[in-house]
């Protein structure tokens, strides 16, 4: 093959598509709790797992995730998905189930109040959340042909004798995380999306463990409480996403 032929082949060969990640979701995707969060209401952190994945894969990033977002809010975030997107991630559902109120009740109330509030959240997750997730996933599906990965939530607590939260409270909260994972995984599968279950990745690294990847109660700023810390994003969420996206 002469130089002219080689040049023609090179000209006709399409350039490789640079990866682009669009990260949708709530505070867990925004990185609230990982440190150095922005002072605005979305509380995004430079240590959030979508930023880490984009950096390690030389990808462009649209980080649309925002603290406090419910599924309907995340569906509106999907408007930021462009045809150039090669990967879309979704982390949503916790705020619909009243995550903040559950943790407030379990922090300030007694065991019975905590278990009852968690039970109410579990009923919502089983009965109402599936429809909300279907609506969100449908909105994303109609906007992109990119690979979509839904990421779940970890169990917040590890078993420990020394913990400010009582064992009945910890068990109830962890049980709710299991219900959330089961429902979210089922709806993601029904939508044809991948699901990254981070419970096993975080196993042994919950609040009260010797190597916690999740913050316990943080007074200032309080919104970091019961969210993954920097290690949780680097060593928990990032590997889970890397595996699911491959």
N, C-alpha and C positions, 0 to 999 in steps of 0.2 A: 504493500500500500504506500503510495507516494504522499508527500506532505500536503498536497491539495486535498486528497481524499481524506486524510486524517483530520484536516481542518473542517471539512464538510461534515464528517461524522460528529466531531465535537460540537459543531454549531447546532446540529439537529438533536443532540442529546439534552434532555431537559435537566436543568440544574436541580440538585437535591433540595427538597422542601425543608426549610428550617422549622424545627418544632415550635409550636406555640401552645402554651397551656393557658386555659381559662379556668380559674378557680372560683367556684361559686360556694356560698355557704354562710355560716354563722361565725361566732367568735372562735370556734375551734379551728376553722380554716384561716381566719384572719390572723391567728397567732396571739390573741389576747392571753396573757399569762406567760409568754415566752420572753418578755422583757423588751425595753426600748420601744414600747407601743406609741403610735401616733396619739396626739392629744385630742383628736376629733372623736366623733361618736362611733366610728367603725373600729377603732382600736387595733389597727393592723400593726404587726410586728415585722421587722426585717428578718426575724428568725423563724417565721411561719414556714411550715413544711412546703407550701407551693413555691415560695421563693427559693428554698433550698433545692427543690427538684429542678427548677428552671436553671439555677446556677450550675448544677452538676451536669445538666444535659444541654447546656448552651442554647437554651430555649428562651424565646420571648415570653412575657408573662402579662396576663390581665388578671389582677387580683381584685375580684369584685366582692369578695366575702366581707361581711360586716357584722360586728357584734350586735346581738339582739335580733338578728334576722330570723323570721319564721319562713315556712315553706312558701307562702305567697310572696314574701319579699325576695326570696331566692329566685322565684320564677321571674320576677322583674329584672333581677341581675342577669338573667339569661339573655336579655337584649344586647348585652355586651359581647356575645359570641359572634365572631366574624367567620367568613368562609375559610380564612387562613388557619383557624384553630385545628390542631392535630390531636389534642387531648383536653377533655373537660372533666373537672372533678367537682363533686357535690358532697357537702357535709351539712345535713339539715335534719330537723325534726325535734331536736332537744328543746328548743324554745316553744314550739307548739305544745309540747307535753308539760310545760311549766317548770323547766329545769331550775331556774333561779328561785322560784317559790318553794320547790321541793327542798333545795339545799338550805334555804333560810329557815324553813320549818324544822328541818332535821338538826340544824345548828342550835336553834333557840328553844325548840320544844322538847317534850319528853319522848320516850320510846314509842308510846302509843300514838301520839300525834304524828310522829315521823312515819311510822308504818302505815297509818291511815292515809296520809298525804301521798305516799309512794303508791299505795294501792289505787288511788284515784288516777294518778298518772299512768299506771299500767293499763287501767281500763280504757283511758283515752288512746294510748298507743295501739291497743288491739282493735278498738272499735272505730276510731275516727282518723287516726294518723294514716292508715293505708290509702284512703281516698285523697288526702292532701298530698301524699308522696306521689301518687299516680298522676295527679294534676301537674305537679312540678316536673316530674320526669317526662311527661308528655310534652310540656312546653320546651324542654331542652331537646328532646328527640326531633321535634319538628324544625329546629333551628340549625342542626348540625348533623353531619355524617361522621364526625370525629369519634374516636374512642371515648367512652364515658366511664369513669370510675366513681362509684359512690363509696365514701369512706365512713365507717361507723364510729362509735364512741367507745372508749375503754371502760372497764370496771374501775371505779374511782379508788377503791380501797383494797389494800393487801391485808392479810390476816396478821394481826399483831396484838400482843397483850397490852402494849403501851400505846394508847391512841385516845385522843380527846373525844372522838365519836364512839359511842357505845357499840358493842357487837351487834345487837338487834338492828340498829340504824344502818350500820355498814352492810349487813347482809341484805336488808331491804333495798338499799340504793344499788348495790351490785346486781341484785335480781332484776331490778328495773332496766339496768344496762343490758342484761341478757335478753329481755323482752324486746327492747328497742333494736338490738342487733338482729334478732330473728325476723321481726317485721320488716325492717329496712332491707335486709338481704333478700327477702321474698319479693318485695316490690321492685327492687333493682333487677332481679332476675327476670321478672315478668316484663320489664321494660327492655330487656336485652342489654342491660348495662353490667359492667363488672362490679364486684363488691369487695372492698378491702376490710376484713374484720380485724380490728386492731386489738381485740381483747387478749389474744394469746401473746402478741408482741409486748403488751404492757404488763403481762402477768408477772407478779413479783415486784413491780415497780409503782404500785399505787401509793396513795397517801398512807402514811404510817410505816412504810417499808424503810429499810436501811438505805435504799438507793431509789428515792421517789422521783418518778418522771411526771408526777402530777402535783400541783401546788395544793397544800391544805388551806386552812383559813388564812387569808392575807387581809390585814386591816387596811393597808394603804399601798396601792389602790385596791379596793375590795373586789373589783371585777376580775382580778387575777385568780381569785379563790376557785379551787376545784377545776382548774383548767391545766392542760399540759404545760410544763415549763419548757425551757430551751432543750433539755435532754429529751423530753417527750416528743418534740418535733423532730429532732435530729436522729434519735435512736428508736423512736416508736413509729411515728407517722411516715417519715421519709422512707424507711425500708419497706413498709407496708405498701405505699404507693408505688415504689420502684418495682416491686414484685408484680402488683396488679396491672401496671401499665406496660409491662414487657410483653 
